[in-house]
Amino acid sequence: MQKTLIQSECRLALNPQYESHSLYPREAEKVLNADGFGRAKQSISQWPGYAPTPLLELSALARELDVASLCYKDESSRFDLGSFKPLGGAYAVASLLQKQIGQRQGGRKPDISELLAGKHRHTAIDITVTAATDGNHGRSVAWGARLFGCRCIIFIHETVTNAREHAIADYGAEVIRTPGTFDDAVRKAAETARAQGWHVIPDTSDGTAIEAPRNVMQGYTLMAAEAIEQLPANRAPTHLFLQAGVGGMAAAACAQFWQTFSEHTPAIVLVEPQTAGCWFDSLSAGHPTAVAGSLKSIMAGLACGEVSYLAWQILRTGATAMMTISDTVAEKSMRLLADQRRVDPPVVAGESGVAGLAGLIEAASDQQCRIMLGLDEQSRVLVFGTEGATDPESYHKIVGRPPHEVASGRHKL
Ligand SMILES: Cc1ncc(COP(=O)(O)O)c(C=O)c1O
């Protein structure tokens, strides 16, 4: 069986560490587990505006791709922030504040409802959280800090767009732009936090700090759990195509499906930008391997050169295959989803949010890829549309119409 396929717009490889999904392994259980999921769900479901996001069936596209079904979990309406990210960043902020307030007041951890009611604002205001971000994570940490009443400083790197910077500042956070890549901003945030006594809420982990990035990922598992409940006739998909930056989102989805479906867990295909294939390289090598270079891609949320240590504990054996795709492929998929002449309802999806679907479209359209992934007319595929138009200007440029126009046509067909 062929193990690697290289084409101009995409690369596909099977993960040499993957055998089959049997029991959820112990090293993964230490990171994400049922107790952690219960706590995340209990907290997040009490936040104002919480509602499961819709699971859309894209039947016409499924027919075109010659698969049995295609479901798209649309995260564009999540807490009005435009992406799935508040599930993670804001949940980690809430958990940190509960712990810190408990310690500072010398007593029990306050309940999330007390935090939401502002009962501990006088203590929370003295606590500063910080994060490095390519946009969405910082926005979610800033939103969480405002919701729960603490201070927030966010680090962004050179190429983060002004629109993304302003979207973070709108939630009252101070934003600091630093030279270099996302990974450089991660290091800068950690150093500054150490010097200033701030609390870092990273969405990635190098294995030294565990608690906050684990809570970020545990929050994301709620997105996968909602999808599982919403699946038509509760039938497990056969394939998940999951976009990966540092891998937190993909690991969370993989873990939730693995814990639920055990040996019937779907094949997990990771999708990354061509310029930032750190999962592709790491899984191919069998150990975390950093990608050098500018990592530049329109898929800003996925432009990461290093895998997260915590996500690695799950995806090392949980990922079935990995793909990289070009920016052109992502743009094409954004336009396809927005096209109102199609039979499926138009969907507004941002550059990073569409990557899983874009990977599927490339793979399903190529006979060798189909064989490698076991994709056929019986396959039931699920993808996560992890963001809407989080940068409306950039969306407009790529799609040719502003996001509100695309969205307003959504129910017309
Ligand atoms: C919209 C979107 N999708 C997917 C991801 C990837 O998540 P992770 O870095 O946890 O792999 C990100 C990360 O920022 C994102 O913003």
Ligand as a Chemical Component Dictionary entry (heavy atoms), coordinates in Angstrom:
data_LIG
# 
_chem_comp.id                   LIG 
_chem_comp.type                 NON-POLYMER 
_chem_comp.pdbx_formal_charge   0 
_chem_comp.three_letter_code    LIG 
# 
loop_
_chem_comp_atom.comp_id 
_chem_comp_atom.atom_id 
_chem_comp_atom.alt_atom_id 
_chem_comp_atom.type_symbol 
_chem_comp_atom.charge 
_chem_comp_atom.model_Cartn_x 
_chem_comp_atom.model_Cartn_y 
_chem_comp_atom.model_Cartn_z 
_chem_comp_atom.pdbx_ordinal 
LIG C1 C1 C 0 -10.291 28.798 13.089 1  
LIG C2 C2 C 0 -9.256  27.871 13.608 2  
LIG N1 N1 N 0 -9.356  26.574 13.301 3  
LIG C3 C3 C 0 -8.443  25.690 13.744 4  
LIG C4 C4 C 0 -7.382  26.093 14.529 5  
LIG C5 C5 C 0 -6.359  25.088 14.950 6  
LIG O1 O1 O 0 -6.364  24.816 16.313 7  
LIG P1 P1 P 0 -5.071  24.220 16.987 8  
LIG O2 O2 O 0 -3.999  25.260 16.955 9  
LIG O3 O3 O 0 -5.521  23.871 18.355 10 
LIG O4 O4 O 0 -4.656  23.043 16.184 11 
LIG C6 C6 C 0 -7.250  27.447 14.896 12 
LIG C7 C7 C 0 -6.163  27.912 15.752 13 
LIG O5 O5 O 0 -5.996  29.071 16.021 14 
LIG C8 C8 C 0 -8.219  28.356 14.415 15 
LIG O6 O6 O 0 -8.150  29.663 14.701 16 
# 
loop_
_chem_comp_bond.comp_id 
_chem_comp_bond.atom_id_1 
_chem_comp_bond.atom_id_2 
_chem_comp_bond.value_order 
_chem_comp_bond.pdbx_ordinal 
LIG C1 C2 SING 1  
LIG C2 N1 SING 2  
LIG C2 C8 DOUB 3  
LIG N1 C3 DOUB 4  
LIG C3 C4 SING 5  
LIG C4 C5 SING 6  
LIG C4 C6 DOUB 7  
LIG C5 O1 SING 8  
LIG O1 P1 SING 9  
LIG P1 O2 DOUB 10 
LIG P1 O3 SING 11 
LIG P1 O4 SING 12 
LIG C6 C7 SING 13 
LIG C6 C8 SING 14 
LIG C7 O5 DOUB 15 
LIG C8 O6 SING 16 
# 
